[in-house]
C-alpha cells in the first residue's frame, strides 16, 4: 500500500456492540491464521488498518486491535480490564504477598472452557511465572493452523455464553478496555438506560479524560490515520455515549472519517413496554445526534422495524438462527460488517472512509442501510453470471437495518462487495458458439459481471463495487448456523452432505442510500410524536429537556424527507 496502511481506530460502545465486536475481531484473527494450504492469495485486505504492533514487558512482539471499548461494571466475566498479554505475573505475585488481600479474581468468574482451551493452544505459563506467547509468524497474529498437531478445540455452547468476553479469542492491549463503574451490567438497579445518562458520562472529567488519553495514545502512533469506526448500542444509554464520542472526534480530528454502526439487538419484547419505549427514544435521539457528528451512520439489526410496530426478524434462506440470542445476532451482523467495510481495508487501491461516505451521503443523506446475502449461494458447477441470473430482479440481499421490506423502494447510491468466489467461476465458461443466456455471460472479468448486474438492477444509481477472492471466516467460536447443504468452503453442495463443518463462506454485502429510510425514519418520528412523555418522566429526568425532544423530532422528520423517492442523483 503506497505510503503505508491507512489506519482506522475502532470504538466499541455497549454490550451488544461487544457481541458484534467480539465476533468481528475473532473473524479478523481467523483471517490472520491462514491455513498453510490456503487457496486465496494473501494481500487483498490489509490487517494493519485495524491492528497495531507492540511489545510486552519481556520484549515479545504483539499484534493487537487498535481498539477502545467501553462497557459497564460486571460485563467482563473472567476477562481482566488490563488484558492478559502485557501482565507481569511475577510483579502481581509479589504485590499479593506483601498486602493483606490474597483473593484471586478469576475465582469469581470461572473462565469459559472454550477460553481455557484457547489459552493452552496460544501460550504457556512458565515456571518463572511469566506468560510466554507462542511465536507470531511474520509478526502478524497467532501461529498458523497445523492440522496434523492441533487437537480438536472445545467449542463454546450457547448456554455457556453469558457475555461477549466469554468467546473473545483475541488478546487486547491494556489501553483498550474502559469500564464505566457507575452503572451495572446485571440487575435491575443502576442500569444505563437513557440517552441523557450516556451523554452525561462523557461530560464527567473522569471518563472524558480517560477516553481522550486513550485516543491520543492510539492516534499519535498512527502515520496515516484515515478515521474512526464506532460500533455503538442504539437501544440503551450507550446511544448517548456514542453521540458524545462522535462529537468529540469531530471536534478534535476534523477531516477524518467517522463511520458509525448503530447496533440494535433482535425484535422488541411485547411484554416489556418500558424497555420498548426507551429503545424507541434512544434510537431516535441516537440516530439524530450521531448523524450530526458522523460522516456516515448505518443502523444494523436483524429486527424488522426501528419503531414500535412489532415485526418478525429477518430471514436468511440458508441460516438457522435464534433472534433472541445476542451470540447468534452478533455473528451475523459481524459477518456483514466484515464485508461492507472491505473498501477502506484494501491493500491495493483502497477507498478511504471519507470518500466512501462522500459517495453515499450526498444531499444530507448521512444515514444508510446495510444488506447481505449470507452465504452467497454459489453452486460449484455454476458461474457467477448463472447465480446472479437466478436471483432475478428482486433485491439480492437481506436487509439488515430494520427498515422493513425494501421492495418498491429506490436506491440513490450504493457500495457493494462480493467476496469468497474462486476466480474460475467469475465469468461464464460456456463453449464458444453457445447462445448467451444473458449479457452477463458476455463479460470478460468478474468485476465487469458484478458492475453490469448492479447496473441492470438499478440503472440510474451511482454504484461502487468490489470483487474479492478472500472469503469470510466462520470458524469457532462462530456459531454453527448453516444448513447441511453447504461445503466446508460455504458453497452449495450439488450432492449429499459431507458432514464437514463450514469454515469460510462467500458473502455479498451492500451499503445503500435508500428511499426505505423515508418510511423507516418517518415511522420512527410518528411513534415519537405519539408518546405521552408524562408517563416516561424518568427518561427526561436523565438529562433530556422537552425542547431537546421537539428538536429531535423535527430533525428526524427532516432526515426522513431527504430520502423521498422523487430525489434523483443523476442530473
C-alpha positions as CSV (number, residue, x, y, z in Angstrom):
1,X,0.0,0.0,0.0
2,X,1.6,3.3,-1.1
3,X,2.6,5.4,1.8
4,X,1.8,2.7,4.4
5,X,-1.6,1.5,5.7
6,X,-4.4,3.9,6.3
7,X,-5.1,3.2,9.9
8,X,-8.5,3.0,11.5
9,X,-9.3,3.3,15.2
10,X,-12.3,1.4,16.4
11,X,-14.5,2.5,19.3
12,X,-16.8,-0.2,20.7
13,X,-19.5,1.2,23.0
14,X,-22.0,-1.0,24.8
15,X,-22.7,-4.7,25.5
16,X,-24.4,-5.7,22.3
17,X,-21.7,-3.8,20.5
18,X,-19.4,-6.1,22.5
19,X,-21.1,-9.2,21.0
20,X,-20.8,-7.9,17.4
21,X,-17.2,-6.7,18.1
22,X,-16.1,-10.0,19.6
23,X,-17.2,-11.9,16.5
24,X,-15.7,-9.2,14.3
25,X,-12.3,-9.4,16.0
26,X,-12.5,-13.2,16.0
27,X,-13.0,-13.1,12.3
28,X,-10.1,-10.8,11.8
29,X,-8.0,-13.1,13.9
30,X,-9.1,-16.2,11.9
31,X,-8.1,-14.3,8.7
32,X,-4.6,-13.8,10.1
33,X,-4.3,-17.5,11.0
34,X,-4.4,-18.6,7.3
35,X,-4.0,-22.4,6.8
36,X,-0.8,-23.4,5.0
37,X,-2.8,-24.7,2.1
38,X,-5.0,-21.6,1.7
39,X,-6.3,-21.1,-1.8
40,X,-6.9,-17.4,-1.6
41,X,-3.9,-15.2,-2.3
42,X,-2.6,-13.1,0.6
43,X,-2.7,-9.4,0.5
44,X,-6.2,-8.4,-0.6
45,X,-7.1,-7.0,2.9
46,X,-4.5,-5.1,5.0
47,X,-4.7,-6.1,8.7
48,X,-2.6,-3.2,9.7
49,X,-5.6,-0.9,9.0
50,X,-7.2,-2.4,12.2
51,X,-4.2,-3.8,14.2
52,X,-1.1,-2.3,15.8
53,X,2.2,-3.9,16.7
54,X,3.7,-3.6,20.1
55,X,5.9,-5.4,22.6
56,X,5.3,-6.9,26.0
57,X,7.3,-6.1,29.1
58,X,9.5,-9.1,28.2
59,X,10.2,-7.9,24.7
60,X,7.8,-10.2,22.8
61,X,6.2,-8.7,19.8
62,X,2.4,-8.4,19.9
63,X,-0.3,-7.7,17.3
64,X,-3.5,-6.3,18.9
65,X,-6.6,-4.5,17.7
66,X,-6.4,-0.7,17.6
67,X,-9.5,-0.6,19.8
68,X,-11.1,1.4,22.6
69,X,-14.1,-0.3,24.2
70,X,-16.5,0.9,26.9
71,X,-18.8,-1.3,28.9
72,X,-20.4,-1.5,32.3
73,X,-19.3,-2.9,35.6
74,X,-19.8,-6.7,35.6
75,X,-19.6,-7.2,31.9
76,X,-16.1,-8.7,31.6
77,X,-16.6,-12.0,33.3
78,X,-13.1,-13.6,33.6
79,X,-11.5,-11.1,31.2
80,X,-9.2,-8.7,33.0
81,X,-9.6,-5.0,32.3
82,X,-5.9,-4.6,31.5
83,X,-6.0,-7.8,29.3
84,X,-3.6,-10.8,29.8
85,X,-1.0,-10.1,27.2
86,X,1.2,-7.5,28.9
87,X,0.7,-8.6,32.5
88,X,3.8,-9.2,34.7
89,X,2.7,-12.2,36.9
90,X,5.9,-12.0,39.0
91,X,5.0,-8.5,40.0
92,X,1.4,-9.5,40.7
93,X,2.6,-12.3,43.0
94,X,5.0,-10.0,44.9
95,X,2.3,-7.4,45.5
96,X,-0.2,-10.0,46.6
97,X,2.1,-11.5,49.3
98,X,3.1,-8.1,50.7
99,X,-0.5,-6.9,51.2
100,X,-3.4,-8.3,53.2
101,X,-5.5,-9.2,50.2
102,X,-4.9,-12.7,48.7
103,X,-8.1,-13.2,46.8
104,X,-7.9,-14.4,43.2
105,X,-10.4,-12.6,40.9
106,X,-10.6,-15.4,38.4
107,X,-12.4,-17.5,41.1
108,X,-15.3,-15.1,41.0
109,X,-15.9,-15.6,37.3
110,X,-14.6,-19.1,36.2
111,X,-13.1,-18.9,32.7
112,X,-15.2,-20.3,30.0
113,X,-13.9,-23.8,29.0
114,X,-13.5,-22.6,25.4
115,X,-11.1,-19.8,26.5
116,X,-9.1,-22.2,28.7
117,X,-8.6,-24.4,25.7
118,X,-7.7,-21.3,23.6
119,X,-5.0,-20.1,26.0
120,X,-3.4,-23.6,26.2
121,X,-3.1,-23.5,22.4
122,X,-1.6,-20.0,22.3
123,X,0.8,-19.9,25.1
124,X,2.2,-21.3,28.3
125,X,2.7,-20.1,31.9
126,X,6.4,-20.9,32.6
127,X,7.9,-22.0,35.9
128,X,9.2,-18.5,36.4
129,X,5.7,-17.1,36.5
130,X,5.9,-15.4,33.1
131,X,3.3,-16.0,30.4
132,X,5.0,-16.8,27.2
133,X,3.1,-16.2,24.0
134,X,3.8,-18.7,21.2
135,X,5.8,-17.2,18.3
136,X,4.0,-14.9,15.9
137,X,4.5,-15.7,12.2
138,X,5.8,-12.7,10.3
139,X,4.9,-10.6,13.2
140,X,1.2,-11.0,12.5
141,X,-1.3,-12.9,14.6
142,X,-1.2,-16.3,16.4
143,X,0.5,-19.3,14.9
144,X,-0.9,-20.8,11.7
145,X,-3.2,-23.8,11.8
146,X,-1.4,-27.1,11.6
147,X,-4.0,-29.8,11.1
148,X,-1.5,-32.6,12.0
149,X,-0.8,-31.4,15.5
150,X,-3.7,-29.1,16.6
151,X,-6.2,-31.0,18.8
152,X,-9.9,-30.6,18.2
153,X,-10.9,-27.4,20.1
154,X,-13.5,-27.1,22.8
155,X,-16.5,-25.4,21.1
156,X,-18.5,-22.7,23.1
157,X,-22.1,-23.6,23.5
158,X,-25.0,-21.1,23.6
159,X,-25.6,-22.0,27.2
160,X,-22.0,-21.1,28.2
161,X,-22.1,-17.6,26.7
162,X,-23.2,-15.0,29.2
163,X,-21.2,-12.0,28.0
164,X,-19.2,-11.2,24.9
165,X,-15.9,-11.8,26.7
166,X,-16.9,-15.4,27.1
167,X,-16.0,-16.1,23.4
168,X,-13.5,-13.3,22.5
169,X,-10.3,-15.1,21.3
170,X,-8.3,-12.0,20.7
171,X,-5.8,-10.5,23.1
172,X,-6.4,-6.8,23.8
173,X,-4.0,-4.0,24.6
174,X,-4.1,-2.7,28.3
175,X,-5.4,0.6,27.0
176,X,-8.4,-1.0,25.1
177,X,-10.9,-1.6,27.9
178,X,-12.5,1.4,29.7
179,X,-15.1,0.3,32.3
180,X,-17.9,2.6,33.4
181,X,-18.1,1.8,37.1
182,X,-21.1,4.0,38.0
183,X,-23.6,1.7,36.1
184,X,-24.2,-2.0,36.3
185,X,-24.4,-4.6,33.6
186,X,-26.5,-7.0,35.6
187,X,-29.5,-6.5,37.9
188,X,-32.5,-4.1,37.7
189,X,-30.9,-1.1,39.6
190,X,-28.1,1.2,38.4
191,X,-28.6,0.5,34.7
192,X,-27.5,2.8,31.8
193,X,-31.0,3.0,30.2
194,X,-31.4,6.5,28.8
195,X,-29.7,8.7,26.2
196,X,-29.2,11.5,28.7
197,X,-27.4,9.3,31.1
198,X,-25.0,8.3,28.3
199,X,-24.3,11.9,27.3
200,X,-23.6,12.8,30.9
201,X,-20.9,10.1,31.2
202,X,-18.6,11.9,28.8
203,X,-19.4,15.2,30.4
204,X,-17.7,13.9,33.6
205,X,-14.0,14.8,33.7
206,X,-13.0,11.3,34.8
207,X,-14.4,9.5,31.8
208,X,-13.8,12.2,29.3
209,X,-10.1,12.4,30.3
210,X,-9.8,8.6,30.2
211,X,-11.2,8.5,26.7
212,X,-9.1,11.4,25.4
213,X,-6.0,9.8,26.9
214,X,-6.6,6.5,25.1
215,X,-7.5,8.3,21.8
216,X,-4.2,10.3,22.0
217,X,-2.2,7.1,22.7
218,X,-3.6,5.3,19.6
219,X,-3.8,8.3,17.3
220,X,-0.3,9.6,17.9
221,X,1.3,6.3,16.8
222,X,-0.6,6.3,13.5
223,X,1.2,7.6,10.4
224,X,-1.8,7.8,8.0
225,X,-4.9,7.8,10.2
226,X,-7.9,7.7,7.9
227,X,-10.6,7.8,10.6
228,X,-12.7,6.1,13.2
229,X,-15.4,3.4,13.1
230,X,-17.8,3.4,16.0
231,X,-19.7,0.3,17.0
232,X,-22.4,1.6,19.3
233,X,-25.5,0.3,21.0
234,X,-28.5,2.4,19.8
235,X,-31.2,0.9,22.1
236,X,-29.8,1.9,25.5
237,X,-27.9,4.8,27.1
238,X,-24.8,4.0,25.0
239,X,-26.5,5.9,22.2
240,X,-25.7,9.0,24.3
241,X,-22.2,7.8,24.9
242,X,-21.7,7.3,21.1
243,X,-23.2,10.7,20.3
244,X,-20.8,12.5,22.7
245,X,-17.9,10.4,21.4
246,X,-18.7,11.2,17.8
247,X,-18.9,14.9,18.7
248,X,-15.5,14.7,20.4
249,X,-13.9,13.0,17.4
250,X,-15.4,15.6,15.0
251,X,-14.1,18.5,17.1
252,X,-10.6,17.1,17.7
253,X,-9.9,15.2,14.5
254,X,-11.5,17.3,11.8
255,X,-11.2,15.9,8.3
256,X,-11.0,12.3,9.4
257,X,-13.8,9.9,8.5
258,X,-16.2,8.9,11.2
259,X,-18.4,5.9,10.3
260,X,-20.9,4.8,13.0
261,X,-22.6,1.5,13.1
262,X,-25.7,1.8,15.3
263,X,-26.4,-1.6,16.7
264,X,-29.8,-3.0,17.8
265,X,-30.5,-6.5,19.2
266,X,-33.3,-8.6,18.0
267,X,-37.0,-7.7,17.8
268,X,-39.0,-5.9,20.5
269,X,-40.3,-7.9,23.5
270,X,-44.0,-7.3,23.6
271,X,-44.2,-7.8,27.4
272,X,-41.7,-5.1,28.3
273,X,-43.3,-1.7,27.4
274,X,-40.8,0.5,29.3
275,X,-37.8,-1.2,27.5
276,X,-39.6,-0.7,24.2
277,X,-40.3,3.0,24.8
278,X,-36.7,3.6,26.0
279,X,-35.5,1.7,22.9
280,X,-37.6,4.0,20.7
281,X,-36.4,7.2,22.4
282,X,-32.7,6.1,22.5
283,X,-32.8,5.1,18.8
284,X,-34.4,8.4,17.7
285,X,-32.0,10.6,19.8
286,X,-29.0,8.4,18.8
287,X,-29.7,8.5,15.0
288,X,-30.2,12.3,15.0
289,X,-27.2,13.1,17.1
290,X,-24.8,10.5,15.5
291,X,-25.7,11.7,12.0
292,X,-24.9,15.3,13.0
293,X,-21.4,14.3,14.1
294,X,-20.5,11.3,11.8
295,X,-19.5,11.1,8.2
296,X,-22.0,8.2,7.8
297,X,-24.4,6.3,10.1
298,X,-25.8,2.9,9.5
299,X,-28.3,1.1,11.7
300,X,-27.6,-2.6,12.0
301,X,-30.2,-5.0,13.3
302,X,-31.9,-8.3,12.5
303,X,-35.2,-6.8,13.6
304,X,-37.8,-5.7,11.1
305,X,-38.5,-2.2,12.4
306,X,-36.9,0.8,14.1
307,X,-40.2,1.9,15.7
308,X,-42.7,0.3,18.0
309,X,-44.5,-1.7,15.3
310,X,-43.6,-5.3,16.1
311,X,-42.1,-7.0,13.0
312,X,-40.6,-10.5,12.8
313,X,-36.8,-10.8,12.5
314,X,-35.3,-11.0,9.0
315,X,-35.0,-14.4,7.3
316,X,-31.9,-15.8,5.7
317,X,-32.7,-18.7,3.4
318,X,-29.6,-20.6,4.3
319,X,-29.2,-19.8,8.0
320,X,-30.9,-21.1,11.1
321,X,-30.5,-18.6,14.0
322,X,-32.2,-17.6,17.2
323,X,-33.0,-13.8,17.1
324,X,-33.2,-13.8,20.9
325,X,-29.5,-14.8,21.3
326,X,-27.0,-11.9,21.0
327,X,-24.4,-14.6,20.3
328,X,-26.2,-15.5,17.1
329,X,-27.3,-12.0,16.0
330,X,-23.8,-10.6,16.7
331,X,-22.2,-13.2,14.5
332,X,-24.4,-12.4,11.5
333,X,-24.0,-8.7,11.9
334,X,-20.2,-9.0,12.3
335,X,-20.1,-11.0,9.0
336,X,-22.0,-8.3,7.2
337,X,-19.7,-5.7,8.8
338,X,-16.6,-7.6,7.8
339,X,-17.8,-7.4,4.2
340,X,-19.2,-3.9,3.8
341,X,-16.1,-2.4,5.4
342,X,-13.8,-4.0,2.8
343,X,-13.4,-0.8,0.6
344,X,-11.4,1.1,3.3
345,X,-9.4,-2.0,4.3
346,X,-8.0,-3.0,0.9
347,X,-4.2,-3.3,0.4
348,X,-4.5,-2.2,-3.2
349,X,-6.4,1.0,-4.3
350,X,-8.4,1.4,-1.0
351,X,-11.4,3.7,-0.9
352,X,-10.9,6.0,2.2
353,X,-13.6,6.2,4.8
354,X,-14.1,9.9,3.8
355,X,-14.5,9.0,0.1
356,X,-16.9,6.1,0.8
357,X,-19.0,8.4,3.0
358,X,-19.0,11.2,0.3
359,X,-20.1,8.7,-2.3
360,X,-23.1,7.6,-0.2
361,X,-24.2,10.6,1.8
362,X,-24.9,13.3,-0.8
363,X,-27.8,15.9,-0.2
364,X,-27.8,15.4,3.5
365,X,-28.3,11.6,3.3
366,X,-25.9,10.7,6.1
367,X,-27.9,7.6,7.2
368,X,-27.5,4.5,5.0
369,X,-28.9,0.9,5.1
370,X,-27.0,-2.3,5.0
371,X,-27.8,-5.7,3.5
372,X,-26.1,-9.0,3.0
373,X,-26.5,-12.4,1.4
374,X,-25.0,-14.9,3.9
375,X,-23.7,-17.1,2.4
376,X,-23.8,-16.1,-1.2
377,X,-25.4,-19.2,-2.8
378,X,-23.0,-20.4,-5.5
379,X,-23.1,-24.0,-6.8
380,X,-19.6,-25.2,-7.8
381,X,-20.8,-26.2,-11.2
382,X,-22.2,-22.7,-11.9
383,X,-20.6,-19.4,-12.8
384,X,-21.2,-16.0,-11.2
385,X,-23.4,-14.9,-14.1
386,X,-25.5,-18.1,-13.7
387,X,-26.1,-17.4,-10.0
388,X,-26.9,-13.7,-10.5
389,X,-29.4,-14.6,-13.2
390,X,-31.1,-17.0,-10.8
391,X,-31.5,-14.2,-8.2
392,X,-33.8,-12.4,-10.7
393,X,-34.9,-8.8,-10.3
394,X,-35.5,-8.9,-6.6
395,X,-33.1,-7.2,-4.2
396,X,-30.3,-9.8,-3.9
397,X,-29.5,-9.2,-0.2
398,X,-31.4,-9.5,3.1
399,X,-32.0,-6.1,4.7
400,X,-30.0,-5.5,7.9
401,X,-31.1,-2.0,9.1
402,X,-34.6,-2.6,10.5
403,X,-36.2,-0.5,7.7
404,X,-38.7,-3.1,6.5
405,X,-39.1,-4.8,3.2
406,X,-37.1,-2.9,0.5
407,X,-39.5,-4.0,-2.3
408,X,-40.7,-1.0,-4.2
409,X,-38.0,1.4,-2.8
410,X,-35.3,3.0,-4.8
411,X,-31.6,3.4,-4.2
412,X,-29.7,6.7,-4.7
413,X,-26.2,5.3,-4.2
414,X,-24.6,2.0,-3.2
415,X,-21.3,0.3,-2.3
416,X,-21.4,-3.4,-3.0
417,X,-18.8,-6.1,-2.1
418,X,-18.8,-9.7,-3.2
419,X,-16.1,-11.9,-1.7
420,X,-15.0,-15.5,-1.5
421,X,-15.6,-16.7,-5.1
422,X,-12.9,-18.6,-6.9
423,X,-11.6,-16.8,-9.9
424,X,-12.5,-19.7,-12.2
425,X,-16.2,-19.1,-11.6
426,X,-16.2,-15.3,-12.1
427,X,-17.1,-15.5,-15.8
428,X,-19.1,-17.8,-18.0
429,X,-17.4,-21.0,-19.1
430,X,-19.8,-21.7,-22.0
431,X,-18.5,-23.4,-25.1
432,X,-17.8,-20.9,-27.9
433,X,-20.8,-20.7,-30.2
434,X,-23.3,-21.4,-27.4
435,X,-26.1,-18.8,-27.3
436,X,-25.5,-16.5,-24.3
437,X,-28.3,-16.7,-21.7
438,X,-27.8,-13.1,-20.6
439,X,-25.5,-10.1,-21.2
440,X,-23.7,-11.0,-18.0
441,X,-22.3,-14.1,-19.8
442,X,-20.5,-11.9,-22.3
443,X,-18.4,-10.2,-19.6
444,X,-14.7,-11.0,-19.6
445,X,-14.0,-10.3,-15.9
446,X,-15.8,-10.9,-12.6
447,X,-15.6,-7.2,-11.8
448,X,-17.4,-6.4,-15.1
449,X,-20.1,-9.1,-14.3
450,X,-20.8,-7.6,-10.9
451,X,-20.8,-4.0,-12.2
452,X,-23.2,-4.8,-15.1
453,X,-25.5,-6.8,-12.8
454,X,-25.8,-3.8,-10.5
455,X,-26.4,-1.5,-13.5
456,X,-29.2,-3.8,-14.6
457,X,-30.8,-3.8,-11.2
458,X,-30.6,-0.1,-10.5
459,X,-29.9,1.7,-13.9
460,X,-29.7,5.3,-12.5
461,X,-27.8,4.6,-9.3
462,X,-24.2,5.6,-8.5
463,X,-22.6,2.2,-7.7
464,X,-19.2,1.2,-6.4
465,X,-18.4,-2.5,-6.4
466,X,-15.5,-4.7,-5.3
467,X,-14.9,-8.4,-6.0
468,X,-12.5,-10.3,-3.7
469,X,-11.2,-13.8,-3.7
470,X,-10.9,-13.7,0.1
471,X,-13.8,-15.4,1.9
472,X,-15.3,-14.6,5.3
473,X,-14.0,-16.9,8.1
474,X,-16.6,-18.6,10.2
475,X,-14.5,-21.0,12.3
476,X,-15.3,-21.5,16.0
477,X,-16.3,-19.7,18.2
478,X,-18.6,-18.6,15.3
479,X,-21.9,-20.4,16.0
480,X,-22.9,-23.1,13.6
481,X,-25.9,-21.5,11.8
482,X,-25.6,-23.1,8.3
483,X,-27.8,-25.7,6.7
484,X,-26.2,-29.1,5.9
485,X,-26.4,-28.2,2.1
486,X,-23.1,-26.2,2.3
487,X,-19.5,-27.4,1.8
488,X,-16.5,-26.6,4.0
489,X,-15.9,-23.5,1.8
490,X,-19.5,-22.4,2.0
491,X,-20.6,-23.4,-1.5
492,X,-23.9,-25.1,-2.2
493,X,-23.5,-28.8,-2.4
494,X,-24.8,-30.5,-5.6
495,X,-24.6,-33.9,-3.8
496,X,-25.3,-35.4,-0.4
497,X,-24.0,-33.5,2.8
498,X,-20.4,-34.3,3.6
499,X,-20.7,-33.7,7.3
500,X,-17.7,-31.2,7.3
501,X,-18.2,-28.0,9.3
502,X,-18.4,-24.8,7.3
503,X,-15.1,-22.8,7.8
504,X,-15.4,-20.0,5.3
505,X,-18.2,-18.5,3.2
506,X,-18.7,-16.2,0.2
507,X,-20.7,-13.1,1.2
508,X,-22.5,-10.4,-0.8
509,X,-22.8,-7.2,1.2
510,X,-24.0,-3.7,0.4
511,X,-24.4,-0.2,1.9
512,X,-27.3,1.8,0.3
513,X,-28.6,5.3,0.4
514,X,-32.2,4.1,0.1
515,X,-35.7,5.5,0.0
516,X,-36.7,2.9,2.5
517,X,-35.3,5.3,5.1
518,X,-38.0,7.8,4.2
519,X,-40.6,5.4,5.6
520,X,-38.5,4.0,8.4
521,X,-37.4,7.3,9.8
522,X,-40.8,8.8,9.2
523,X,-42.5,6.0,11.1
524,X,-40.0,6.5,13.9
525,X,-40.9,10.2,14.1
526,X,-44.6,9.3,14.2
527,X,-44.1,6.9,17.1
528,X,-42.1,9.5,18.9
529,X,-44.8,12.2,18.4
530,X,-47.5,9.9,19.8
531,X,-45.7,9.3,23.1
532,X,-47.2,10.8,26.2
533,X,-44.0,11.8,27.9
534,X,-45.7,12.4,31.2
535,X,-45.7,8.6,31.5
536,X,-42.0,8.4,30.8
537,X,-40.7,11.2,33.0
538,X,-37.7,9.1,34.1
539,X,-36.3,9.3,30.6
540,X,-36.5,13.1,30.8
541,X,-35.1,13.1,34.3
542,X,-31.9,11.6,32.9
543,X,-30.9,14.9,31.4
544,X,-33.1,15.4,28.3
545,X,-35.3,18.5,28.1
546,X,-38.7,18.9,26.4
547,X,-37.0,21.3,23.9
548,X,-34.5,18.6,23.1
549,X,-37.3,16.2,22.3
550,X,-39.0,18.7,20.0
551,X,-35.8,19.4,18.2
552,X,-35.0,15.7,17.8
553,X,-38.5,15.1,16.4
554,X,-38.0,17.9,13.8
555,X,-34.5,16.7,12.9
556,X,-35.9,13.2,12.4
557,X,-38.6,14.4,10.1
558,X,-36.1,16.5,8.1
559,X,-33.8,13.5,7.8
560,X,-36.7,11.3,6.6
561,X,-37.6,13.9,3.9
562,X,-34.0,13.6,2.4
563,X,-35.0,10.1,1.3
564,X,-38.1,10.8,-0.7
565,X,-38.1,8.7,-3.8
566,X,-38.6,11.7,-6.0
567,X,-35.0,12.8,-5.3
568,X,-32.6,11.9,-8.1
569,X,-28.9,11.5,-8.1
570,X,-28.5,11.9,-11.8
571,X,-28.5,15.3,-13.5
